[in-house]
Amino acid sequence: MQKEIKSRSFRILCDMPAVYNFLCDIFSPDNRNGVMPPFVEYALSSDWMDASLCHRWRIWEDEGNMVGFCFTENPRTDVYFCLRPGYEYLADEMMQYADQHLGEGDDKRRLVIFEAQTAFIQAAGKAGYHKEFGYVEYGYYFDQPFERKLPEGYRFTAPGELDVAKADECCWKGFDHEAEEGPWDGDIESGLHLMAAPHATPECAMAVVDAKGNYACYGGMWWTEKNKLAYLEPLCTVPEHRKKGLAAALLCEMARRMGEKGATLMTGGSDPFYQKIGFRPLCTWTFWKK
């Protein structure tokens, strides 16, 4: 006989620690149980995140113990599902809730389901969704060699050396905002806010510095010790410094430093760049619409 599972609204001011611990508990490299532990906290701590409807996010509990979580990220039309193993029978109920309360309507809602989340793939099909597309995300497993050299004229930041202003400027340029929106305005508050997140580990972030002392490439790092997970977010290179191997060299040095902490997995991304430098398939993202 199935237990009586209760659900309730997510409360941003008090539930985030429990969500983080829940995601640590259910962690799997292929995301079969949902997103990786830092995913939600990183989003909520970033200035690009629209959290205006996070009161619609939903938590499912078994005698006070979190077993399910349904939320949106950016854009807020994208819906994600996280579920503790053994509670797969909740997938239909969680899908029904998302269908009625998240994603801003059938014409906008998009389900983000990892290929290993078979219960939600089945629930999505029954609810009238079809898969539009998918892609593979790559990661670095520490059982393989990884050697990339930094070109002459550049150096790595030392642990704890990170300059927030230089990191913010690097991200502004590295994600092509300068070309699209103009020069960086010098406001570092969003960077300070992100690095003050409860589980942020800015001491593990690092950058490649050019001869003028500017950051040419930057990599953020969220160290999740419980899962031996080195969660890379974000990674970018300033346009004028691209095609020089800086990002690959930075990832190599970052892997070395995180390996010393005991990391067994470092996340990457879906760009072919990661596969080219030797990262292996980690998980497959799929996207569903009605």
N, C-alpha and C positions, 0 to 999 in steps of 0.2 A: 504494500500500500504506500503510495506516494505521500510524503510529508506535506503539510500545509505551508507553502512558501508565501511570505508577505512581500509586497513591493511598496516603495515610497519614492518621493521626489529626492533628487540629489540636492544637497545644501552646500553651496560653494564655501561658506565660512567655516564649516566643521567636518565635511565628509572627505575632503581631499586626502588627508593622511590615511584613512581607511581604504580609499580607492587605490592609493599607491601600494599599500601592503597587500591588498588583494591581488593586484597585478604581479607583484613579486611572487606570491604564492602559486599563481597559475601559469607562471612564465614557461614558455616553450619556444625554442629558436624558430620554429616554423609558424609561430603565431596561431597554433591550432586552438588556443583558448582565448585569444584576443591580443590586443596590442601590447607592446613591451612596456615595462614599468614606468620609464620616464615620459612616455608619449603624451599623456594627458596633462601632467604637470608642466611639461615644456610648452605645450600649446597655451595653457591658461596663463603662463608667465610671460608670453610673447605679445608684442604690441600688434601683431597681425591677426590675432585671434579675436573673433566676435563671440563673446560669452553672454550676450544679452538674453539668450533663451536657454541658458544652462539649467534653469529651474525646471525645465521640461525633461532633463536627463532623468534616468530611472535606475534605482537600485533594487535588487531582489535579495531577500535575506531568509536564511533558515535558522530560526531561533537566535536572531541577532548577528549571525555570521554571514557575511556577504558571499553570495553565490553567483550573482549576475549583475551586469552593468551595461546600460545602453546609453550612448551619448552621441553628440555631433561634434565635428571639429571645424575646420575652415576649408571650404565654405560651410556654413551651418546647415546646408542641405545634405551634407554627407553624414551618413549614420553608421556607427560602429557597434559591434556586439562583443562582450567579454563574458565568459561563462566558465564556472568551475567544473572540472571533469566529474561526471556522475550526475549532472543536472541537465543533461541534454534534452530532457523532456520539456524544459522551459523554453526551448527555442521558438516554438509556435506562439506562445504567449508574448514573448519579448518582441517577436516580429509583428504581432498584432498591435502592440503598444506603439512601436515605431511607426507603423502604418497610419495610426490615428493621431499621433501627437508630435512626431518629429519630422524634420525635413521640409516643412513649408508646403505640403501638398503633393499630390501624385505627379504633377507635371515638373516638379523641381527635385523631389526626393531622390537620392541615390544611395544605395546600400554599398558599403565597403566591406566585403567579406573575404577573408583569407581562404585560399584553396583548401587548406586543411580543416576548415570549419564546416564539416559536412552536414551537421545538424542544421545550421543556418542556411546553407545552400539549398537543402531540401525545403526548409520553411519558406525561403524566398520564392521558390518555384510554386509552392502551393498558394502563396499569396499573390501570384500573378506577375512576378518579376522575371526578367530575363537578363542574362549576362551580356553586357555590352563589349567589354574588353578586359584585359588583365596584363600584368607584367611581373617579372621576376625581380626581387630585391636580393642583392648580394651582400655577403658578410665575410669577415676574415676569421678563420679558425686558427688558433695558435699552435696547431700541430703541423704547420707547413712553413717553409722558409719564406721570408719576405725581405728583400734587400733593394733599397732605392737610395741613391746618393743625391745630396743637395748640390746644385750647381754652385760654382764659385761666385762670390759676391753676395751670398745670402747666408743667413744663420737662423737657427731656431731660438725661440724664446726659452729661457730657463724655467723650470717649475716655479710657479708663484710670481713670475715676472709680468704677467698679463696686464696690458694697459687697455682699460675699457674704451676710452675714446678712440684709440687706434683700431681696436677690434670692431667697433661700431662703424667707423669710416670704411674699413675693409669690407665689411658685409654690405654696406650701402653701394659701394662700387662693384663688389664681387657678384652681387645679384642684379647688376645692371640698372640699378635705380638712378644712378647719375646720368646715364644716357637717356633715360625715359622721363625723369622728374627734376633733373638739375643737381647741383652740388649738394653734398651733405651739409646739414645746417648746424652741426656741432652739438646737437642735443644728445646727451649720453644717458638720459633718465631711463629709456627703455632697456638699455644694456644693464644698468644698475639693477633695475627691477628684475630682469631675467636672472641675473647672477645671485640675487637674494632669495630665489625660490628655495623652499625647504630642503630639497634633495639635489640642488645644483652643486656641481663640483668644479667651479671656475679654476681651481688650482690645477686641474687636469687638462684644461684647454691649452692650446698652444698656437703659435703663429710662426710664419716664415718672415723674417725681417730683411728688407733690402739695404743697400749700401747707404741710403739716406735716413735709415731708421724708421721707415714706414712699413706697415704690415702689407705684404704682397699676397699672402695666403693665410687663411684662418680656419681653424677647426675647433668647434666646441665639443666638450666631452662630459657626459653624465655617467659617472662611475656608479654602478649598482653592485655593491660588494656581495650581497646575498646571492645573487645569480651569477657572479663572476662575469658580469656583462659590461662592456665598454660601449656605451651608446653614443654614437657620433651624431652631433647635431648642433650647429650647421657646419657645412664645409663650402668654402668659396675661394676664388682667386680673382684678384683685380685684373681687369682685361689686359692691361699692358704687360702683365707678367705671366700670361697664359702660354701654354705649349712649351714650357721649359721643364716640366716634370716636378714642379713645386708641390702640387697636391699629393702626388705619389710619395715623394720624399717625406712630406709631413706625416702622412698616414703610417709610413714605415717607422718613423721615430715615435709617433704616438703609440703604435702597437708595442714597440720596445718598452716604453715607459709603463703602459698599462699591463703588459706581461709581467713586469716586476711586481705589480700589485696583486697578481694572481688571476688576471682576466683570462678567460678561455674562449671568448667570442667578442668580436668588435663588429658593430653594424656598419653597413656602407649605404648603398643606394641602388637605384635601378639603371643609372647611366651605364652604357657599355664600358666606360672608363674603368669601373670597378672589376669587371670580368677580365679586362685587358691586363690589369696589374696582378691578377691571380686570386681575387676574391671568388668565393664559391656560392652557388645558389643557397639562399637562406629561407625565403618564403615567397609565395606568389599571391599578389593582390588581385582581386577581381571586383568589378564594378557592375552593379545591377540597377535596372530601371524598369518601371512599368511601361 
